[in-house]
Amino acid sequence: MNLAAIAEHRAGSARGRDDFVLLWLDDGVGAAVVLDGRLRRGVSGGAGEIGYLDVSGTRLCDLVGAAAVRNLEADAVAERIARGVFPMVAVLDPGLVVLGGEMGRSGGEALAALVGVRLAALSPIPTQVRPATTGDDPVLRGAVFTALATARDDLFGPPVPSSAG
């Protein structure tokens, strides 16, 4: 999830955004958090592990995992996703939620719009919802971006922030 978030930040739906949450919806369910342009891993590396979040007495991974939503209508899936991502929106105020993983990609703009409507009904915090757009292997793409950044820093040193003045 973290590498997919890096790919979305560099070249996908979150490009140009300093704050967002990527919600991974696939066989596994989780999230990655980017705040102030930086991926946040947490003290133990577990920031964004929301699959075990209790949503109305059921773990989120059991509500929105691929097997759990296989035969549901899009409206019901969107409702479950919105209820699951709402706590992150309420706590972090990211301004953007990117729907990643197979479900986010295949659901596309239609699913993102449905989740956006349901999330707006739950939260007074304005939050855009977009599908992931970095392709079939966003984790690999994020790994390439990370490796290139590391190689650049090793060769040339870290980038120097420009001062606006």
C-alpha positions as protocol buffer text, in pm:
chain_id: "A"
residue {
  index: 1
  type: MET
  ca { x: 0 y: 0 z: 0 }
}
residue {
  index: 2
  type: ASN
  ca { x: 277 y: 243 z: 89 }
}
residue {
  index: 3
  type: LEU
  ca { x: 452 y: 192 z: -244 }
}
residue {
  index: 4
  type: ALA
  ca { x: 123 y: 229 z: -430 }
}
residue {
  index: 5
  type: ALA
  ca { x: 68 y: 559 z: -247 }
}
residue {
  index: 6
  type: ILE
  ca { x: 412 y: 678 z: -360 }
}
residue {
  index: 7
  type: ALA
  ca { x: 319 y: 593 z: -720 }
}
residue {
  index: 8
  type: GLU
  ca { x: -14 y: 779 z: -691 }
}
residue {
  index: 9
  type: HIS
  ca { x: 161 y: 1078 z: -535 }
}
residue {
  index: 10
  type: ARG
  ca { x: 428 y: 1095 z: -803 }
}
residue {
  index: 11
  type: ALA
  ca { x: 228 y: 1010 z: -1116 }
}
residue {
  index: 12
  type: GLY
  ca { x: -135 y: 929 z: -1037 }
}
residue {
  index: 13
  type: SER
  ca { x: -453 y: 1063 z: -884 }
}
residue {
  index: 14
  type: ALA
  ca { x: -273 y: 1233 z: -594 }
}
residue {
  index: 15
  type: ARG
  ca { x: -13 y: 1412 z: -805 }
}
residue {
  index: 16
  type: GLY
  ca { x: 28 y: 1765 z: -676 }
}
residue {
  index: 17
  type: ARG
  ca { x: -144 y: 1689 z: -345 }
}
residue {
  index: 18
  type: ASP
  ca { x: 44 y: 1709 z: -16 }
}
residue {
  index: 19
  type: ASP
  ca { x: -223 y: 1528 z: 187 }
}
residue {
  index: 20
  type: PHE
  ca { x: -419 y: 1216 z: 96 }
}
residue {
  index: 21
  type: VAL
  ca { x: -511 y: 865 z: 202 }
}
residue {
  index: 22
  type: LEU
  ca { x: -485 y: 571 z: -34 }
}
residue {
  index: 23
  type: LEU
  ca { x: -740 y: 305 z: 56 }
}
residue {
  index: 24
  type: TRP
  ca { x: -627 y: -34 z: -73 }
}
residue {
  index: 25
  type: LEU
  ca { x: -922 y: -255 z: -171 }
}
residue {
  index: 26
  type: ASP
  ca { x: -814 y: -594 z: -291 }
}
residue {
  index: 27
  type: ASP
  ca { x: -770 y: -937 z: -136 }
}
residue {
  index: 28
  type: GLY
  ca { x: -622 y: -737 z: 152 }
}
residue {
  index: 29
  type: VAL
  ca { x: -762 y: -410 z: 288 }
}
residue {
  index: 30
  type: GLY
  ca { x: -551 y: -129 z: 427 }
}
residue {
  index: 31
  type: ALA
  ca { x: -446 y: 228 z: 376 }
}
residue {
  index: 32
  type: ALA
  ca { x: -143 y: 447 z: 327 }
}
residue {
  index: 33
  type: VAL
  ca { x: -124 y: 798 z: 469 }
}
residue {
  index: 34
  type: VAL
  ca { x: 57 y: 1090 z: 305 }
}
residue {
  index: 35
  type: LEU
  ca { x: 68 y: 1417 z: 502 }
}
residue {
  index: 36
  type: ASP
  ca { x: 270 y: 1726 z: 415 }
}
residue {
  index: 37
  type: GLY
  ca { x: 396 y: 1541 z: 107 }
}
residue {
  index: 38
  type: ARG
  ca { x: 551 y: 1260 z: 313 }
}
residue {
  index: 39
  type: LEU
  ca { x: 445 y: 901 z: 354 }
}
residue {
  index: 40
  type: ARG
  ca { x: 368 y: 839 z: 721 }
}
residue {
  index: 41
  type: ARG
  ca { x: 459 y: 496 z: 846 }
}
residue {
  index: 42
  type: GLY
  ca { x: 407 y: 543 z: 1220 }
}
residue {
  index: 43
  type: VAL
  ca { x: 637 y: 432 z: 1500 }
}
residue {
  index: 44
  type: SER
  ca { x: 607 y: 59 z: 1421 }
}
residue {
  index: 45
  type: GLY
  ca { x: 544 y: 95 z: 1047 }
}
residue {
  index: 46
  type: GLY
  ca { x: 176 y: 11 z: 1089 }
}
residue {
  index: 47
  type: ALA
  ca { x: 14 y: 347 z: 1011 }
}
residue {
  index: 48
  type: GLY
  ca { x: -287 y: 286 z: 788 }
}
residue {
  index: 49
  type: GLU
  ca { x: -352 y: -75 z: 887 }
}
residue {
  index: 50
  type: ILE
  ca { x: -727 y: -23 z: 898 }
}
residue {
  index: 51
  type: GLY
  ca { x: -835 y: -367 z: 784 }
}
residue {
  index: 52
  type: TYR
  ca { x: -902 y: -460 z: 1147 }
}
residue {
  index: 53
  type: LEU
  ca { x: -1097 y: -142 z: 1223 }
}
residue {
  index: 54
  type: ASP
  ca { x: -1434 y: -227 z: 1375 }
}
residue {
  index: 55
  type: VAL
  ca { x: -1720 y: -92 z: 1163 }
}
residue {
  index: 56
  type: SER
  ca { x: -2057 y: -163 z: 1322 }
}
residue {
  index: 57
  type: GLY
  ca { x: -1930 y: -482 z: 1485 }
}
residue {
  index: 58
  type: THR
  ca { x: -1745 y: -617 z: 1180 }
}
residue {
  index: 59
  type: ARG
  ca { x: -1383 y: -580 z: 1077 }
}
residue {
  index: 60
  type: LEU
  ca { x: -1340 y: -353 z: 775 }
}
residue {
  index: 61
  type: CYS
  ca { x: -1150 y: -626 z: 587 }
}
residue {
  index: 62
  type: ASP
  ca { x: -1457 y: -850 z: 627 }
}
residue {
  index: 63
  type: LEU
  ca { x: -1688 y: -573 z: 498 }
}
residue {
  index: 64
  type: VAL
  ca { x: -1501 y: -454 z: 190 }
}
residue {
  index: 65
  type: GLY
  ca { x: -1267 y: -740 z: 99 }
}
residue {
  index: 66
  type: ALA
  ca { x: -1307 y: -883 z: -250 }
}
residue {
  index: 67
  type: ALA
  ca { x: -1502 y: -1188 z: -130 }
}
residue {
  index: 68
  type: ALA
  ca { x: -1736 y: -979 z: 88 }
}
residue {
  index: 69
  type: VAL
  ca { x: -1852 y: -748 z: -192 }
}
residue {
  index: 70
  type: ARG
  ca { x: -1851 y: -990 z: -485 }
}
residue {
  index: 71
  type: ASN
  ca { x: -2232 y: -1007 z: -522 }
}
residue {
  index: 72
  type: LEU
  ca { x: -2327 y: -663 z: -389 }
}
residue {
  index: 73
  type: GLU
  ca { x: -2466 y: -372 z: -586 }
}
residue {
  index: 74
  type: ALA
  ca { x: -2231 y: -75 z: -634 }
}
residue {
  index: 75
  type: ASP
  ca { x: -2435 y: 142 z: -393 }
}
residue {
  index: 76
  type: ALA
  ca { x: -2392 y: -110 z: -110 }
}
residue {
  index: 77
  type: VAL
  ca { x: -2019 y: -141 z: -178 }
}
residue {
  index: 78
  type: ALA
  ca { x: -1981 y: 238 z: -178 }
}
residue {
  index: 79
  type: GLU
  ca { x: -2165 y: 262 z: 153 }
}
residue {
  index: 80
  type: ARG
  ca { x: -1931 y: 9 z: 313 }
}
residue {
  index: 81
  type: ILE
  ca { x: -1622 y: 181 z: 178 }
}
residue {
  index: 82
  type: ALA
  ca { x: -1741 y: 524 z: 297 }
}
residue {
  index: 83
  type: ARG
  ca { x: -1810 y: 394 z: 648 }
}
residue {
  index: 84
  type: GLY
  ca { x: -1467 y: 235 z: 658 }
}
residue {
  index: 85
  type: VAL
  ca { x: -1272 y: 537 z: 538 }
}
residue {
  index: 86
  type: PHE
  ca { x: -1470 y: 791 z: 741 }
}
residue {
  index: 87
  type: PRO
  ca { x: -1261 y: 750 z: 1060 }
}
residue {
  index: 88
  type: MET
  ca { x: -944 y: 835 z: 867 }
}
residue {
  index: 89
  type: VAL
  ca { x: -1112 y: 1138 z: 713 }
}
residue {
  index: 90
  type: ALA
  ca { x: -1240 y: 1252 z: 1052 }
}
residue {
  index: 91
  type: VAL
  ca { x: -900 y: 1215 z: 1219 }
}
residue {
  index: 92
  type: LEU
  ca { x: -662 y: 1320 z: 940 }
}
residue {
  index: 93
  type: ASP
  ca { x: -865 y: 1559 z: 720 }
}
residue {
  index: 94
  type: PRO
  ca { x: -669 y: 1450 z: 411 }
}
residue {
  index: 95
  type: GLY
  ca { x: -885 y: 1627 z: 153 }
}
residue {
  index: 96
  type: LEU
  ca { x: -844 y: 1334 z: -87 }
}
residue {
  index: 97
  type: VAL
  ca { x: -906 y: 960 z: -70 }
}
residue {
  index: 98
  type: VAL
  ca { x: -766 y: 748 z: -353 }
}
residue {
  index: 99
  type: LEU
  ca { x: -933 y: 411 z: -406 }
}
residue {
  index: 100
  type: GLY
  ca { x: -658 y: 164 z: -495 }
}
residue {
  index: 101
  type: GLY
  ca { x: -623 y: -209 z: -541 }
}
residue {
  index: 102
  type: GLU
  ca { x: -823 y: -410 z: -790 }
}
residue {
  index: 103
  type: MET
  ca { x: -1160 y: -284 z: -664 }
}
residue {
  index: 104
  type: GLY
  ca { x: -1055 y: 81 z: -677 }
}
residue {
  index: 105
  type: ARG
  ca { x: -917 y: 47 z: -1030 }
}
residue {
  index: 106
  type: SER
  ca { x: -1205 y: -159 z: -1167 }
}
residue {
  index: 107
  type: GLY
  ca { x: -1469 y: 55 z: -996 }
}
residue {
  index: 108
  type: GLY
  ca { x: -1311 y: 364 z: -1149 }
}
residue {
  index: 109
  type: GLU
  ca { x: -1478 y: 703 z: -1150 }
}
residue {
  index: 110
  type: ALA
  ca { x: -1825 y: 553 z: -1097 }
}
residue {
  index: 111
  type: LEU
  ca { x: -1734 y: 387 z: -767 }
}
residue {
  index: 112
  type: ALA
  ca { x: -1531 y: 690 z: -656 }
}
residue {
  index: 113
  type: ALA
  ca { x: -1831 y: 917 z: -719 }
}
residue {
  index: 114
  type: LEU
  ca { x: -2064 y: 687 z: -520 }
}
residue {
  index: 115
  type: VAL
  ca { x: -1818 y: 671 z: -230 }
}
residue {
  index: 116
  type: GLY
  ca { x: -1778 y: 1049 z: -244 }
}
residue {
  index: 117
  type: VAL
  ca { x: -2154 y: 1104 z: -210 }
}
residue {
  index: 118
  type: ARG
  ca { x: -2179 y: 862 z: 84 }
}
residue {
  index: 119
  type: LEU
  ca { x: -1872 y: 1005 z: 253 }
}
residue {
  index: 120
  type: ALA
  ca { x: -2012 y: 1358 z: 220 }
}
residue {
  index: 121
  type: ALA
  ca { x: -2329 y: 1240 z: 396 }
}
residue {
  index: 122
  type: LEU
  ca { x: -2121 y: 1109 z: 689 }
}
residue {
  index: 123
  type: SER
  ca { x: -1870 y: 1390 z: 721 }
}
residue {
  index: 124
  type: PRO
  ca { x: -1880 y: 1769 z: 723 }
}
residue {
  index: 125
  type: ILE
  ca { x: -1516 y: 1762 z: 606 }
}
residue {
  index: 126
  type: PRO
  ca { x: -1498 y: 1812 z: 227 }
}
residue {
  index: 127
  type: THR
  ca { x: -1307 y: 1519 z: 78 }
}
residue {
  index: 128
  type: GLN
  ca { x: -1252 y: 1429 z: -285 }
}
residue {
  index: 129
  type: VAL
  ca { x: -1259 y: 1061 z: -378 }
}
residue {
  index: 130
  type: ARG
  ca { x: -1072 y: 944 z: -688 }
}
residue {
  index: 131
  type: PRO
  ca { x: -979 y: 606 z: -832 }
}
residue {
  index: 132
  type: ALA
  ca { x: -613 y: 506 z: -851 }
}
residue {
  index: 133
  type: THR
  ca { x: -468 y: 571 z: -1196 }
}
residue {
  index: 134
  type: THR
  ca { x: -113 y: 435 z: -1193 }
}
residue {
  index: 135
  type: GLY
  ca { x: -191 y: 113 z: -1377 }
}
residue {
  index: 136
  type: ASP
  ca { x: -192 y: -258 z: -1310 }
}
residue {
  index: 137
  type: ASP
  ca { x: 113 y: -271 z: -1083 }
}
residue {
  index: 138
  type: PRO
  ca { x: 123 y: 43 z: -867 }
}
residue {
  index: 139
  type: VAL
  ca { x: 338 y: -126 z: -602 }
}
residue {
  index: 140
  type: LEU
  ca { x: 612 y: -195 z: -856 }
}
residue {
  index: 141
  type: ARG
  ca { x: 583 y: 157 z: -992 }
}
residue {
  index: 142
  type: GLY
  ca { x: 615 y: 301 z: -641 }
}
residue {
  index: 143
  type: ALA
  ca { x: 920 y: 81 z: -581 }
}
residue {
  index: 144
  type: VAL
  ca { x: 1082 y: 215 z: -897 }
}
residue {
  index: 145
  type: PHE
  ca { x: 1015 y: 575 z: -791 }
}
residue {
  index: 146
  type: THR
  ca { x: 1162 y: 500 z: -447 }
}
residue {
  index: 147
  type: ALA
  ca { x: 1471 y: 331 z: -591 }
}
residue {
  index: 148
  type: LEU
  ca { x: 1532 y: 618 z: -832 }
}
residue {
  index: 149
  type: ALA
  ca { x: 1500 y: 875 z: -553 }
}
residue {
  index: 150
  type: THR
  ca { x: 1743 y: 677 z: -336 }
}
residue {
  index: 151
  type: ALA
  ca { x: 1994 y: 645 z: -619 }
}
residue {
  index: 152
  type: ARG
  ca { x: 1966 y: 1019 z: -695 }
}
residue {
  index: 153
  type: ASP
  ca { x: 2022 y: 1105 z: -327 }
}
residue {
  index: 154
  type: ASP
  ca { x: 2322 y: 866 z: -309 }
}
residue {
  index: 155
  type: LEU
  ca { x: 2480 y: 1023 z: -617 }
}
residue {
  index: 156
  type: PHE
  ca { x: 2394 y: 1389 z: -573 }
}
residue {
  index: 157
  type: GLY
  ca { x: 2275 y: 1433 z: -215 }
}
residue {
  index: 158
  type: PRO
  ca { x: 1919 y: 1507 z: -108 }
}
residue {
  index: 159
  type: PRO
  ca { x: 1737 y: 1784 z: -293 }
}
residue {
  index: 160
  type: VAL
  ca { x: 1779 y: 2128 z: -139 }
}
residue {
  index: 161
  type: PRO
  ca { x: 1447 y: 2300 z: -70 }
}
residue {
  index: 162
  type: SER
  ca { x: 1410 y: 2624 z: -258 }
}
residue {
  index: 163
  type: SER
  ca { x: 1342 y: 2931 z: -50 }
}
residue {
  index: 164
  type: ALA
  ca { x: 1060 y: 3156 z: -153 }
}
residue {
  index: 165
  type: GLY
  ca { x: 1136 y: 3505 z: -71 }
}
